[in-house]
Amino acid sequence: MENTTGLRENKKLRTRQRLAATALELFLERGFDAVSVADVAAAAEVSKPTLFRYFPSKEDLLLDRFADHQDEVARIVRERPAGRTPVGAVHAHFLTALAERDPITGLCDHPNVMAFQQLVYSTAGLKSRLARYTDREVELLAEALEAEEVPPLAAHLAAIHLVAVRHELGRVNWRRIESGQSADGAHAAAVADADQAFGMLADGLDQALPTAPDGAPAPAPASAQAPAPAQAPE
């Protein structure tokens, strides 16, 4: 029985992956608005009802990959080492991600990633839908802070600021890449921006949020904590 269940789940996962990969290929080739759900279903050789069982909207065909990473900032905060503040933990993680050219930072000039980012940032419907994922990211981070006895309002406000800074830094870095700069050439400026932005947050939030208690687990390397959500398949 377990084997049958496992095979069924694997088949569902393969179907989901095929739909997402087919949609991305069509969107990059023709543009998001020029491709219909019916086009994706036909290319993937499934019915529209089947497609909608896996993805509730056309936008989710492209953006659903972000869903697995909505708890990234909350996880960084939960797993921060003893003595480190939430702002310090997110700042350090972002600097490591910059060094690794993680697409989540916007500082990645791989052609496939650039094409994916261009599609997302140039399509109004996708940017609007992405806000839903951002809202969930804020919610999960606020819950992590509340678990450390931060009052609900303070936890929510802090989460909004931390998530917003990461996203804005990503947009600024993407604009650098879009303008023709290389990731290596833009790295120093990206680090300076991150230091300034998180430094501004630390001036206020570090007074209101707790440091990690002794005995907190050591964080995993950034590359092991979360794969890049914006990575387009090669």
Secondary structure, 3 states (H helix, E strand, C coil): CHHHHHHHHHHHHHHHHHHHHHHHHHHHHHCHHHCCHHHHHHHHCCCHHHHHHHCCCHHHHHHHHHHHHCCHHHHHHHCCCCCCCHHHHHHHHHHHHHHCCCHHHCCCCCHHHHHHHHHHHCCHHHHHHHHHHHHHHHHHHHHHHHCCCCCHHHHHHHHHHHHHHHHHHHHHHHHHHHCCCCHHHHHHHHHHHHHHHHHHHHHHHCCCCCCCCCCCCCCCCHHHHCCCCCCCCC
